[in-house]
């Protein structure tokens, strides 16, 4: 607006339409249908390729939904009204990135209005109409990842003295592609979701084109092409083209049409379309505009026949291209996203300490994301140290000390100090003042010193000091329980001294410098028992949002790993309807009464990787209710169900999901079928088949023979899959004649042989036979041991 004038620039309106789930929830609220009944109906709506199916399709395809619809007048009325509201505009909002620029004042082209919150002027025409009237529409997308990159570059310069031009990094970096192929992509733009990581492990990107393709493929719609793309890339399936003339266009994507630009190029090559005609065809196919497609189909076929392509072949080509184009992704968009994804992966692979520090800085305020990042740090031998009043900066910061885990500082090793601003109940301004005072006047020597020096800072009150002490940030000043016991006295004395100074009063002892003036120990010598370890962990969880110094489960992590086959972070929609076992601490439990008057529950289970939601239907909950109490460690077996969505015990299960967000949700719950205490003798390890994936690099002719000897030394029932690197491609071979015992010993020996992390295990989980709603296989006695 500064360049072109505020009257010629505006953001664009968007109309949020009501999807099926949102329609059910809104109508249920208006008709005063009980929340649990509305919520149950909404969760029965299936999600396909990231989008909720329409209510008409749901009635046809979901027996449980159909039964609810037909058996209850209330449910029938709710659904019938909701059907009439599907697709209706629900509210208006501002387009996330769209900006329109006009050559003259915008009021000559489009009506304007204030956006929500009256923060910006927006057009009353949506983005399609704005384009139709000929205005210039540009997307400006602000990404937090750009801030993370900028912070990483600053930290690299500060620590190493190296100034990196992120626009000039090499796009063939071996470490970066090793990181991508191993799906070590937490914190990497666009590539960190659980489903995306699985695709990367299968795809094993070897060039930037693969990264761009991954960004384009992992979206609702194009996902159906992922198996074919990977199989063709790895040589397991022949590369086929709908017509030989399409080979130059689709060669880079192995015959799979991924990008919108490929649709346009195909129309030009096959039917002689101009660029503008090809773009109209692309838009018509993408939006399923039947009227336009009918006209263009005739033109396409006529053009193809003129180029000596048989009419039946031309018709098949049009239909085939239309099928791909329905979900085509803009190549320029994908490449731009791919560049940022590669840049973040490059920084993580080559400068892990700086990148993880930057990531933590920009994740402050989200305890769950910080906890996940800290788990990732520990995997890279980067220690995250507790906050320290004399060592911590305002934000997360790097230390110069080597990691105790390694003894030396090197690539992927080091220490990150927890930032004081990340402590709850402290406040950023208060922390900035404390750090500035410490840096100017020296470290704090005692609790007395801290209270007296900060007494003049308005934002530093007793609540702030208490949070600093309880979180462990003041442990260098004394034992935590004693500091807490002495805090009130210390704060009172410091405040009194401040008032005396301000009023000009000074005690006689102060004037003569008597040592008695320093004799008050602020209660630090009183007989207070040291704070128990469990209490320290509880306060860490409360004030830092996570367990930092230790975790209640770490002491039994090996036993839990034997009993469970799935970690919390792995429970996503990609495991829909599979049987899993999870183990962890019970964090929260919310009991609800069903329509039949029975009690069921939603629980949150936490392990070392994160948390997972567990749904306990009435029959199962009746059997295991004594187990589901806060801080008990349990093992749960059940079915993964993405339809259950997030069922956090905070009560958010009943909150409507914004329709535009439904396509992004990857979370899922475990519908419990059985549960045990972790040390219950009846809870025995579950047998799961494992696939051992081994990557064999090129260039070592004798490696295969030596690998065969290693596999022979570990006989068992698990299968081996070889990923053989041949030039720039990777060929996947199922080594049926090898059956091994998958485990740490085998993995260590193979990795030592190959000289790199060449092995990964894949757990083959069975499809669940029950959903825990009263038809599960649980034995009533097995879940009751308390």
N, C-alpha and C positions, 0 to 999 in steps of 0.2 A: 504493500500500500504506500510505502514511502517513495518507491520508484515510479509507480504508475498512477498514484492518487487513490485516497481512501474511497472515493466515490466510484472507482472503476474496478475494485477488487473485493471479492466476497467469498466466503466459504459456501458449501453446497448443502442443501437440506437432504436428509434421508428419512424415509418413512419405514418405521419398524412394523413389519406385518406379523400377524399372530400365527404362530405355528401350532400344531395340534396339541402339544403338551401344555403350552401357555394358554390356549383357548380353554382346555378342560379346567385348568386351575383358576382362571379368571371367572369363568361361568360358575364353577363350584362355589367360589367366594360370594358371588352375587346371589345365587340361589340358596345360600346358607346350607350347603351340603357339608357334613362333617369333614374336617380337614383330612383325617386319615383315609376316608373313602375317596375323596378327590385325589389325594396323593397316590393312592393305590392304582386308580384308573390311569393317571398320567404316566406312572412307571410301567404300565403294561403296554404302552405304545412303543413298538419296536423302532430302533434306530438303524438305518441302513446307510452305509458310506458317510457316516457323520451327520446325517439329517433324520429328523423324526418323520416317520411315514404319516400319510394323511389318515384321517379317521376312517374314511371309506375303506382304504387298504387294510387298516388295522382290524376292522370288523371282519374282513374276508380272511385275513391271514393268521390272526391271533385267536385261538380257541378260548383262552382264558378271558380275554377282553370281550369276545362275543358272548360268552356265557354270562358275564357281568352285565352286559348291555341288555340281554334278553330276559334275565331273571329279575331285574329290579326296575320298577317304573321310575324311580328317582334317577338311577344311572342312565336309563334310556332318555329321559328328558334332558339331563345334563349333556349327554353326547350329541343329541339332536340339535340343541341350541349351539353347542360348540362347533358343530359342522358348518353352521351358517356363518360363523365368525372367522373360520380359517381363511387366511390370506387378507383379512381386513387390516387396514393400517391401525396400529395400536397407539403409537405416539410418534412424534418427530424428534429428530436429533441432528447433530451436525456431523457431516461426513468426516471420517477419521483423517483423511489426507487431502480431499479434493478442494482445489481453489480455482475460481473462475476469474479471468482477466478480460476486460472489455476495452475496445478502443475509445469509447465514449462513456459517459456516466451510465452505470448499470441499469438505472431506472428506465432507460429507453429500450431495454431488452427484456427485462424480467422483473416481476414484483419481488420486493425484498421484505425481510422481517428480522427481528432479533432472534437469535438462537436461544436454546435453553440456558437460563441463568443470565440472559441479556449481556453475555460477554462478547458476542461477535454478531456481525450482520451476516445473514445467510440468504441465499436465493430461495424463493418459494417453488421454483422449478427443480425437479430432481436432476441427477447427473445425466440421465438419458435425454431429457427435454432440453437441458442446457446445451448438450452436443448437437441436438437436432436443429436448434436455432442458430448454430454456427459460432458459438462462443468458444474461446480457448479454455480448455479445462486441463489443469496440471495437478498431479498428485505429489504432495510434499509429505513424506512419511518420517516422523521423528522416532528414532529408535534408541532405547537405553543402551543397546549394544555399542553404539557409536561413542557414548560416554565411557563405557567400559574400555574400549580400544584406546581412547584418548588418555584415560587414567593409567592404563598399562604402559603406554609409551612414555608418559611422564615418570613413572616409577622405574622403568628400565634405564632412562637417562640418569635419574638420581642415583641409582644403585651401581650401575655398570659404566656410566659415562658414555653410553652408546646412544646415538640419535638415529632412530629408525624412521625411514619414510615408508609408511604403511602402503603407499601406492606403488612402491617399487620392490616389494618383497617377491622372491622367486615363487612361481606357481608350479614348481616341480619338486618342492621340498620333501625329502624322504620321510623325515620325522612327522610331518603333518599328515601324510597319507597313511603312515603306520597308525597314527592316532585315530584317523577316520576309519580305517579298516578294522581296528579293534573296537570301534564304537565307544571310544573313551571320550564322549562328547558332552558330558555335563557342562553347562555354561557356554556351549558353542551355539551361535545363532542358528535357529531353524532346525538344528540336528540333535537336540537333546531329549526329545520325547522317547518313551520306552519303545513305541512302535517304530519310530525312525531309527533307533539304535539297532533294532533287530534287522531292519532292511539294510543298514550299512554293513552289518556283519556278514549278511548274505551277499551283498553287492561287492564289497571290498573296493571302494573307489580307488582308481589309479591315475586319474587325471581330472582337471577342472571340469571337463565336460560331464564326468560322472557326478560331480557335486551338484552341478546345475540340474542334471536330470533327476537326482534324488529330491531336490527341492520341489521340482515340478510334479513328480510322481506321487509323493506322499501327501495327497489331498483327496477329499471325497470325490469319487469318480475315477480319476486316473489310477487310483490304487489297484484297480482290477488288472492293470497292465504290468504291475510290479513282477509277478512270477515269470511272465514271458520275457520281460526285459532282462532279468537276472539270468534266466536259463540260457538265453541267447548270448549274453555277454560272456558266460562261462563255458560256452560250447556244448551245453547239455541239450540244446534244441537248435535245429537248423534255422538260420536267418532267412525268412521268407518275405517277399514283397508282393503287394497286391498286383503290381504291374512293374515290368522291368524299367519303365521310365521313372519310377519312384525311387529307384536305388540310390541315385546321387543325393536325393533329398532326405532319405531315411537311413543312410548308411551309418551316420554317427550314433543313431539311437537304435541300431540293430533291427530295423524294420518296424519298430513300434512308433506310431505317431503320437508324440507327446505335446508338441508345441503348436500354438495357433499359427505361427508363421509357416509351419510345415503344411498346414491345410491350404494356406494361400498359395504357396509354391506349387503344391500338387494341382490346384485348380488352373494355374497358369500353364504348367507343363502338360497336363492331360487334355485340358479343354480350351487353352488359349485365352483364358480370362485376363483382363487388364488388372493392374494392382488394385484399383478402386473396386472393380467387380469382385475380385477375390476377397477383399476385405468385407464387402457386403455379404458374401457367402459365409465367411467365417462367423460374422455376427449372427446371421440367421440360423446357422447350425448350432452355435453355442446357446442361443436363446430358444431353440426349437420353434422358430417362427414358421409354422406350416405353410402359410400363404406365400411368403417369400421363397421358401425352399422349393415349393412346387414350380414356381416360375423359373428359378435358377436351375432346377433339375433338368428341365427341358433344354435350357441353354447349354448346360454342362454336357449333356448327352450329344446334342447336335455338334458342339465343338469337338468332342472326342471322336465322333464318327468322321468329321472332316480330317482328323489326324490319323485316319485309317485304323481306328480302334473299333472292334465289333460292338454293335449296340448292346447286346446282352452283357458284354464285359464292361462297357461304359456305365450301364445301370448298376452293376455290382460294385464298380469303383465308387460311384456317387454314394451308394448306401453305406459302403465300408468307411469312406472318409467321413460321412455324417456321424457315424457311430463314434469314431475317434474324436471328432471335432466337438462333440457334445460336452466333453470335459477338458478340452485343450487348454493349456496354460500359456500365458504370454512369455516368449523366450527371453525377451529383454528384461522382464520383471524377474524371471527365474535366475538369469545370469547376474543381475544386480544383487539379489539375495544371496546367490552363490558366492559372490565376491566377499561379502561381509562374513558369511559362514566360514569361508576359507581363511580370511584374515584372523578371525577369532581362534580358529583351530591352529593356525600357525603360531600365534602368540602363546597359546596353551602348551603346544608341543615343544617350543623352543625356549620360552621364558615362563615356566610354570609358576614360580614363586610370585613374580610380579603380576601375572594374569590372575591367579587365584586371589591375591590381595585385592586387586581392582574389583574382581567379582564380588567379594565379600563387602567391600565398601559400598557398592551399589545395591546390595541386597539387604542392607540394614533396614530393620523394620519388619522383615518377613522371617520369623524364627524358623519356619519349616525349610525355607530355601537356604538360609544360613546353615542349618543343621546338615542339609544334603551336601552343601559345598564343603563343609568341614570333613565329612566322611570322605569326599573326593580328595581333599588335601592329605588326609592320613594315608590313603592308598598310594600317594606319590611321595611318601616319607617327608611330608611337610607338617610340622607340629603347629597346632594353633594353641597359643598360650593364653592363660586366664588373664583378665584385665588386671592392671597394676597401677595404682595411683601415681607411682613414680616412674613407670616405664611406658605406659600406654599413651598413644596419641588420641586425638578426638575420634578419628576413624580407625579401622583396622590398619595395621602398619607392619612392615617387615622389620625383623631384627637382624643384626649383623652376626649373630651367633650361629654356628652350625647346628644342625639337627642332632639331638642325642641318639636318634635311631641310626644315624650313619657315622657319626664321629667327625665327618668332614663335610664341608659345604660343596655341593656340586649341582649338576643339572637335576632339577626335580626335587631338590632337598633344601631345607631351610626352616625358618620359623616365622610365624605370623602372630602378632600380638593383638588380642581382642581390643577393640576400640571402646573407650569409655562412653561414647554417645550411644552405643548399642545396648547399654544397661537400661532396663525399664525404670521409670520413676525418677530419672536423673535430668533429662532435658539437654538439648544440644548447647544452648547458650551458657548454661551453668558449667558444662564440661569445658567449653572453649575458654571461659574465664579461669577455671582451675588450671588447665594446661598452660595458659599464658602466664599465670602467676608462678607456676612451678619452673617454667623455662627461664623466667626473668630472675627469680629469687632463689632458685635451688630446690632440691627435692624436699619433700615433707619428712620430718624426722620422727614424728610421733602423732598420735591421735590429737593430743593437745595442740601441737603445731598446726595440724590440718584445720582444726576447728577455729583457732585464733586467726590464722591468716585468711581464711575464707569467710570470716564473720562479716566482713564489709561488703561481700558480694551478695546483692539482693536475691539472685536466683538460687543461691546455695543455702537451703534451709535444712532443718532436721531431717525431713523426708529424703532429701537428696543424699545427705551424709549416711543415713541408715541404709539406703539402697547400695551405696558404695561399699559399706562395711559388710552387709549381708551377702553381696555378690562375690566377695573374696578379693575385691580390688584393693583393700587395705590390709591384706594379710601380711605384707612386709612391715607393718607398723605394730603387729602384735597378734596374739591368738584371737580368732574370730569371736568366740563366745565372750571373752573378756572385753573386747572392744565394744561389743553390743551392750554389755552390762554397764560400761563406763560412759556410753555415748551421751545420755541425758545430762550427766554431771558436767561432761566436757563442753557440751553445747551451751549450757547455762553459764558456766564460768567464762567462756569465750564471749558470749553476748554481753555479760556484765562488764567485762574488760573493755569491750568496744564502746559501750555507752560511757564508761568512765573516761576513756580517751577523748571521745567526742565532746564531753562536757568539761574537759580540762582537769579532771580529778585524777590524782595519783596517790597510791598508798605510801605510807612512810617507809615500808620495807622496800618498795620499788625504788624510792628515792635514794636510799643508802646502799642499794644493790645487795641486800641480804640474801644469802642462799635459801632462807626460809621461803622466799617468794617463789622458789622453784620446787618447793617440797610437795606440793599437791600432786599426787600420782593419778588423779582423775579416776580412782577406783580400779586401776589396772592391776593392783596387787591383791585385790579381794579374791577369795577362794571360789573360783568359778570353774566347773568341770569343762574341759575342752569340748568343742562342738563335735558330736558324732558325725561320722562320714555320711550316713544316710541323710542327716539334716542338712549338711553342706550341699549334697546333690539336690535335695528338694529346693533349696534356695537358689541354686544355679538354674534349675529348670524354671523357677518362677520369675527370676529377674533377668536371666540371659535368654530364656526361651528354649534352652536345650541343655543337655548334660555335656559339660566340657571336660572337667578333670577326669571323669570316669563315667561309667554307665552301669546301672543296676544289673543289666544283662551281660556285661562283658565277662564276668567271672564264669558264667555258664554258657557262653556263646558256642563253645564246641559241642556241648550236649544238645543245645537247641538246633544247631546245624544238622545234627543226625536225625532229629525228630521231624523237622520241617523240610519242605522241598522248594519253598517259594519265599522270597523276601518281600517286605511291604512295598518297596519301590517297584517290584515287578508286577504287582496286581493292577493291571490295566485292562481296557476293553479288548486288547489283542488276545487275552486268555479267556474270552467269553465262553461260558459253558464247560470249561475244563475243571477237573478236580484238582484242588491244591491243598497244601498244608502250610499254615502260617503259625508262627509262634512269637509271643511277645508279652509285654506288660499291658494289663487292662488299664486304660487311662480314664475313660468315661463310659457310663452306661445310662441310657435313657429308656425308660419303660413306657410303653403305650398300650392302650386297651383297644383291641380289635372290635369290629362291628359285632362279632359274636360274643363279646364280653371276655375274651381271653387276653392274657397278657403276653406280649412279645417285647423284644428289646432291640435297640441299636447300640452297638458298642464301638469304641475306638481302641485298636490294639497297636502298640508301638514296639518296633524292634530297632536294631542299630542303624537301619537305613531310612526310617521314616515311620509313617503310621498308615493303617489300613482300616477301613470300615467293615464291621461285621454285622450281619443281619441275623437275628435269632427269632425264628417263627415260634408260635406258641408251644408246639410239642417239644421242640428242642430246648427252648428256654426253660420249660418246666423241669427238664432233666438236668440242666447245667447251671441253673440260676445261682447256686452257691459259689460257683467258680468265678462268676463275672462280678467281682468286686474290685474297686480300684487297687492297683499295685500288685495284684496277683499275676503270676506268670502262667499263661495257659498256651495250649496247642489247640488250634482249630482246624478241622478238616471240613471242606465244603466246596461249593460251586462258585466260580467267578460269575458275577452278573453285573454287566454295565448298565442295565436298565434301572438298577436300584440307585445308581448315581451316588452322590455323596450323602451319607447318612450320619454325619457327625453328631455326636451326642449333645452338641450345643443346641440342637433343635432346628438346624438349617435344612433338614430334610424336607420340611414342608414349604420352604421358600420357593417361589416361582423361579425357574431358570429363564433368563432372558433369551428369547428365541434366537437372536443373532449369535448367541454364545453356544448354542447347543452343538453346533458342528465342531467346536473346538474341544469339547470335553472328552478326555481319554480315561478318566478315572472310573473305577469300578469297585464293587463291594464283594465280600465273601459271604455267601449265604450258608450259614453253618449247618452241618449235618451231624457232626460229632465234636466234642471238646473234652479235653483232659487237663488237669494240672500237669506241669512239665515233668514232675518227678513221680507221676502215677505209674506204677508197674504195668498197667494195662496199655500205656502209651508207648508203643514200640515203633522203631523206625519204619517208614513206609518204603516199599520197594518201588523204585522208579527206574525205567530204562533210560540210559544215558547215551548220547551220541558224542563221540570224541572227534572234534574237528581239528585236523592238523594241516597247517599251511607249509608246503614244501617249496622253498625258493629255488630259482633256477641257478645253474652254474656249478652244481656239485653232483657229479655223476654217481658217486658212491653213497650218497646220502640215503637213497631209497633202501639199499641193502642194509645199512646200519640201522635205519628206522625199523625195518622188519625184525631185526634181532631184539630191539627194545620192546616191540609189541609182543613178541613171543615170550618175553620174561614176565608179562603181566596178563596171564590168561584169565578170561572171565566171560560174561554174557553181553557186554556192551559193544556196540558197533563202532566202526571207525569210518570217517569220511575224510578223504584226502583232497586238499585244495592245492593243485599243482600249478605253479606259475610258469607259463609258457610265453615268453616275450612280454608283451603288454597285456596279455589276457590271463585269466585264471580258470583252469579246467577243474571241475569238481568230479571226483571219482568215488563211488561207494565201494569201499574195500570189504566186500562181503566175506572174504576168507579170513579176516582178522576179527577176533572177538576178544575183548580185553576187560580188565577190571579197572573201570574209570576211578581216578582218585588222585590225590596230591602227589603220590610217589611217581605215578606214570607221567603226569603233567611235568613235574620237575625234571625227569629224565629226558623227555622229548625236548623240552625247552633248552636244556643243557646241550643236547645233541645238535639242535638246529642253530643255537647261538642267539636266540631271541624268543620273545613270547609268541610261540607259534601255535599254541594249543588253547582251545576253549571247549567247555562242556555245555551241551544242550540237554536239558531235562525234557524227556518226552512224557507229557502229562496226559492221562486218559480223559476222555469226555465224561462228564459227571452223569451219573444215573439217577440222581435225586437232587432236589433243590431245598431240602430242609424244611419244607412247609407242612410237614406232617406225614411225608412219605419217605423219609430218609431211612438209612440203614443202621442208625445208631442204636446201640444196646443201652437201654435205660440206665443200667447200673454203671456203665463205663464213664458216664459224664458226671457222676455225683460225688466222686471222692473229693472231699474238701479238706 
